Amino acid sequence: MIYLDHAATTPIDARVLDAMLPWLKEGYGHPFSLYVIGREARHAVERARERLAAFIGARATEIVFTSSGTESCNLALKGAAEHLRRKGHHIVSTAIEHQAALKACEALERRGFEVTRVKPDEDGLVHPDAVRAAIRPDTILINVMHANNETGVIQPIAEIGAMAREHGIVFHTDAAMSVGWIPIDVEKLNVDLLSLSAHKFYGPKGIGALYVRRGCRLQALIDGGGQERNRRSGTENVAGIVGLAQACECAEEAFRRGEPERLRTMRDALERGIRERVPNVLINGHPTRRLPHCLNLSVMGIEGEAVMLELDRAGICVSTGSACSSGSLDPSHVLLSMGRSIPLARGSLRFTFGRDNTLGEVEQVLDVLPRIVAQLRALSPVSEW
Ligand SMILES: Cc1ncc(COP(=O)(O)O)c(C=O)c1O
């Protein structure tokens, strides 16, 4: 199998699993218990908090562990909006967010908030000026994702964050797609809130975190025993938290050995090969402001789903659009908002590389993809393909 869908999820790193196992076996103490195994679990959680904080340039007290990227986005958006309800009712978000933020914003609209969704340009970039134009006197919250999960386009978060600060508006970014793939620093990004998810970068599923800048207040979504400084109750997922911290260490090590450059080389080789061997293909997303492991393209005249299924028969895993919306044949809302036509949005494929991929695998994909596209086009009602 050739796995080229690392933006959907990643395999767990062996070092992450090794770090987690003791906390699933003998280290089962409750982190609130005062006897030895409880204190050890508490110590493991706090050490992990420090490691994650250092990884993104934060303080340990600014980290809230959650169950997922989805929960982090919900806590950030609903928690901040509800806390600020008396100050204003307007939120600025974008048309290209992941379902987690999209649906949280829709829920906030049902609770009486107003949401303006800024569109990206045709390269998938959200312009700071467009965000500025959407700000109103009653705007309390701005939400712009860091890197888009379909195109990999990296948004100008630092500029938008500086603008939000200038206006005294709370700023959240969903960095689930980028944390672990490129270095992230919450200070440089000027964010108040940042969501991330462990399974997106070789950690376990079911654990995420929210960075909450000191002084930024949130209303909790989950009430109970007061864990996570009353911001997210529920007994901590000790093994998951330890795994998340270990995944950060593995990512740091990968950065040190130049993994982003290696990923970029493979991605560019695939992009070049497809351009040379498959006619009528359009690359989706900004040519340079893209995550190094991500390639999204539209194959004109055929459905991305059909190509994906044929690649699957050849043992190659790729995706069409975002993982959460595959299974539905709706065209990608991200590509539509970039001005792509419905047929082009339906013809989209996403390849996302990871640490185990090789240039040899790129060649294998390039061996089968042109044939699959030609066969599907021969069956397509549009004869010129
Ligand atoms: C950009 C983005 N945000 C949020 C999420 C949700 O993360 P999780 O799967 O941990 O709920 C994802 C996962 O697909 C994502 O890509």
The ligand as a Gaussian input file, in Angstrom:
#p B3LYP/6-31G(d) Opt

LIG

0 1
 C       -8.103000      21.798000       9.698000
 C       -8.739000      20.789000      10.599000
 N       -9.371000      21.197000      11.701000
 C       -9.946000      20.336000      12.556000
 C       -9.915000      18.983000      12.324000
 C      -10.580000      18.060000      13.296000
 O       -9.657000      17.392000      14.068000
 P      -10.079000      16.026000      14.813000
 O      -10.080000      14.946000      13.769000
 O       -9.029000      15.814000      15.863000
 O      -11.423000      16.254000      15.397000
 C       -9.295000      18.504000      11.170000
 C       -9.325000      17.062000      10.850000
 O       -9.666000      16.650000       9.762000
 C       -8.671000      19.428000      10.294000
 O       -8.042000      19.031000       9.185000

